[in-house]
Amino acid sequence: MKCSLPLLLLALASSPGISGGQVLVDSSNYGDLFTPGGSPVTVDPPNSLVGLTFGGSESGSLNPYWKAEAEGGASLKILIGVAETGAQVALNNGELQFNISNNESSILGALGIGGALDLDWSATATFNKTGSQLLLAPNTTYQLSFDVDGTNGLLNSTLGILPQFGVELLDGSGNAVGAAGGGTLVNIIGLELLGIVGSPPRSGRAVVQFQTSATVASGPAGVRFTGSASAPATVLSLGTEFASITNLNIAAVPEPSALGLIGFGSLALFRRRRAA
């Protein structure tokens, strides 16, 4: 049986044991990834008898894939009622959102000059859908791409709110995989985002890569997004959304050296077959 070299390379690149640039997670197999399955995870800050208090945390599931944690809030109790705001992680309008639950002017005024609200967000997706589980292979590069929306400015590090926003790839045991540039957490704010038509600063498409080692834990892999900010009253007035994520895509990236070895071995095999 004769086989042309291009067809042989294509067959090898698409075989299960070879990283051939195959898309592993996208809207075709995880079309419900950003579909709400439950209530947002929202901090309900503690409140005192009268006055301003800070703190609070909350955790829970957003849908079958996403688990979220939120920390930080403020509650102002006065004689005529209570005004509250807190960190919130939600799935709305096809987006994973990192929000502030509301934006009460009474709380903004109570914070005063020099006051700030410390907020933390975290959302972790596990790709465990039957028939589409993401199982990481050793010594393989994985590329994550997704759209980031920081429209209201809370991702702008020049505003003095000390924003942090990062992404990690997790193996089957929840351990962070090494990032291509070193470490495990990729700081999205420090990336040069690919421009999207009409996108404001701090918005665009992020592309990051992670590399597994010679051994990798079994089980469905995941992705974790984390964010934090120390937001003063002047910044809270920008809006209630810290950032949002959409259009998540995960693909295995072919290694040039590996593909070169495949091509060389295939060519030698092809020539031997022709000589025979």
N, C-alpha and C positions, 0 to 999 in steps of 0.2 A: 504494500500500500504506500503510495507516494503522498508526501505532505510538504507543502511549501513552507519555507521558513517563517514568513509573517503569520500564517495560520497556526504554526506550532507555537510561536511565541505568544500569540493571543490565547491559545488554550492553556499554556502554562501560567500566564498572568492572571487568568480568571479562575484558576484552580483554588480550592479552599486554603491550601497551605502557603500561598504566596500573596504578598501585599501588592496588589496591582492597581491602586487608586480607586478601589471600590467604595462607593458611598454606603455607609453603614447605618446612619440615622438621618432622616430628613422627613419631609411632609408626606412622602409616599408610604412609609411604614410606621411613622409616628405622627399621623395627622391630627391626633387628639392630644398631643403633648401640651398645647397651650389652651386646652379646653377646660373651663372651670368644672371641678367636681365637688367642691365644697365651699365653705365660707372663707374669706380672707383670714390670714393669721394677723391679728391686730392686738397691740399692747393696750391693756386696760390699766392705766397708771393708778397707783394708790392715791387716795385723797384723805386729807386731814380734816379736822373739824372746820377750820377756817384757814385759808391761806394757800400758798403755792407749794406743791410737793413734786418730786421727780422720781423716776424709776419705773420698774415693771418689765416683764418679759412674757413671751407667749410662743408656743410652738404647735405644730399640727400639720396635717396633710392638705394639700390644695387639690389634688386629684390622685389617681393611682400611681403616678410617677413622682410628683414633686412633694417633698417635705420641706417645711419652711420654719425659720426661727426669726423672731423680731425682738429687739430689746431697746428700751428707752422711751420715755414719755413724760408728760407733765400734766398735772391736774391743778386747777385753780377753783377753790370752793369759796364762794362768797355768800352773803345772806340770801340772795335771790336765786341761787342755783350753782351748778358746777359746769365749768368748761374744761374739756380734755383734748389732748392730742397725743398720738403715740405712733411708733414705728409700725409699719404694716407691709406684709408681703401678700400679693394678690395675683390672680389670673383674671384679667379683664380684657375684653376686646381682642382676644387672640394674642395677648402679651403677658409676659411675666413682669410684674411691676413691683418696684421697691418704693413704697409711698410713706407719706405722713398722713395719718387717718383723717385729720381735719386741720383747719387753719384759723383758729379762733383769735380774733383781734384782742380779746381780753387777756389771753395768755401771752401774746406778743408784747403787749404793754407791760405785763407783770414781770417778764424776763428782765426788762430794763437794759441799760447800757452795760455791756460787758458780760451779760448773762448769755448762756448758750444751752441748747438741748442736744445731748449726746445720743446718737441713734446708730443702731446696728441692724443689718439685714443679712439673711442667709437663706439660700434655696438650693436644694440638692435633688437632682433628678436621677433615678435609677432606671436604666433601659432594660427592663425585664419582661417586655411583652412576649408572650408565647409565639415562637416562630420568628421573632425579630430581636432576640436578646443580643446585646452588645457584649461579646466575650473578647477581651484583649489577648493578643498574641505576644510572645516575647520578642525582643529586639525589633520592634515595629514602631514606625512613626505614625501618629494620628493627628490629623488636622481638624481643628474646630473652627467653624466660621458662623457668625451670627450678627444680627443688626442690633446696634445700641442706640437708644434714643435718650439724650440728655437735654431735651428742648428747654426746660425751664431754668437751666443754669446751675443746678445743684452738683453737677459733675465738674464745674469750672474751678480749678484749683486756685485761681487768682482771686477768688472771693474771700479767702481766709477761713474756710470752713473745714480745712484739712480732709478733703474727701479721699476715700479709698474705695476702689472697685476692682475686684479681681475674679479670676476663673481658674478652676483646677479640674483635672481629669482624674477620676478615682477608679482604682481597680476593684475586683470583686470583693475585697475585704474592706473597702472604704479608704485605702491608703492612697495618698496623692502620688501620681506618676510624675517623673521628672519633666520639666519644661525644656524646650529646645534651647532657650537662652540661659538656662541655669535656674536652680531652685525648682519649686513646684507651683507657686502661685504667680500667675501672669497678671500684672497690673494693667487693666484696660485703659486707665487714664493716661498712662505713659505710651500707649500705642499710637502709631500714625494710622488712623482709621481711614479705610477706603471711602472716598466721597460718594454720597448718595444725593441725587438731584434734589435740591431744596433743603438739604439737611443743615441744621445749625451747627455751630462749633460743639465739640464733644459728642457728636452723633455721626454714625456711619457704620460701615461693615468691618468688624474685627476678624482677623485671621491669625490663629495661634497654633503652634505645634507642640506635641508632647512625644516623648520617646520612652518606650518600656525597656526594662533591663532584660537580662538573660532569663530571669524568672519573674512570673507575674501571677498574682493570686487568681484563682478560678472564681467563677460566678459573674453575674451581670455587672458591668461597669456603670459608672455614673459621671455626672458633671455637677460641680458646685460653684455657684456664684455668691460672692460676698461683697457687702458694701458697708461703709460707715461714714459718718459726718458729725461734726460738732457745729450745729447750726444756731447762729444768733438770731434775734428777732428780725433784723434787717434782711436776712436771707430767707427765713421761713415765709416771708411775704411773697416770694417768687412763685410759690405753688405747692402742691401737695405731692408731686411725683418726683422722686429722686432720680430714677432711671428705669428703663424698661428694656427687655430682651425679646427678640422675635427671630424667626427664620433660622433656627439652630440646625446646623449640618455637621456631621462627623464623617470623615473619610479616612481610609488607610492610604498613606502616601508611599508610592514606590521608591525604593532606595536605588539611586543610579548605579551603585556598585553591584547590587544584587541583580538588577536587570542586565547589567553587562555580563555577569557570570552566566546568567541564564542564556543569553544570546550566544555566548561563546560555546557553551556546552551543547546547545541545540544545533549550532552550525556544524560542529564536529560530528555529531550524531547523524545529521542530515547527509553530510558528505560520505560517511562510511556506508550509509544505506545505498547511496547512489553508486558507490564503487562496487558494492556487492551485486 
